[in-house]
Amino acid sequence: MTALDIQISVEDDAWPSEDFLLALCEKVLGAAAQFLAKEEKQPFPKMAPEISLVFTNDAEIREINAEWRDKDKATNVLSFPAFPLEPGGMPGPMLGDIVIARETVEREAVDLEKTFDDHLTHLMVHGFLHLFGYDHMETEEAEEMELLETRILASLGLSDPYAGQDPLS
């Protein structure tokens, strides 16, 4: 079993409870780690690597996005790998941080006609893959990342979030 040391911080009271979010993180990220280890032969360190998730709001993620990406707008999820990593490379003792904005997740879930939990699950998987060096800046990278997301989500019983869409870029 591929273990993760999951740390969470809930910075907006409108999020579900910390217990609920931690259980969801354990389920979703555990499944993603297992999938990567089994299907993609992703190595993991012997000691469970630490991953931090911050559940915040649009105002906070907007500040973070402006500071780190020079984009003065809210976004759904940001990932900050602790160390540069190529897909398939050995991660260090810390994977990195994933920051998720509640209001954006809520709006997008409504727009996509998905439940909040299903969309949040997708964004957690998306952010997790970024920590392992996956990206979607180029079409080929986007197709690879989206395929992995779709397969991981299918392992959790969720449908393809990209059905009928062009790859991200």
ABEGO torsion letter per residue (X at the ends): XBBBBBBBBBABAABBBAAAAAAAAAAAAAAAAAAAAAAAGBBBBABBBBBBBBBBBAAAAAAAAAAAAGBBBBBABBBBBABBBBBGBBBBABAEBBBBBAAAAAAAAAAAGBBAAAAAAAAAAAAAAAAAGBBAABAAAAAAAAAAAAAAAAAAGBBBAABGBBBBX
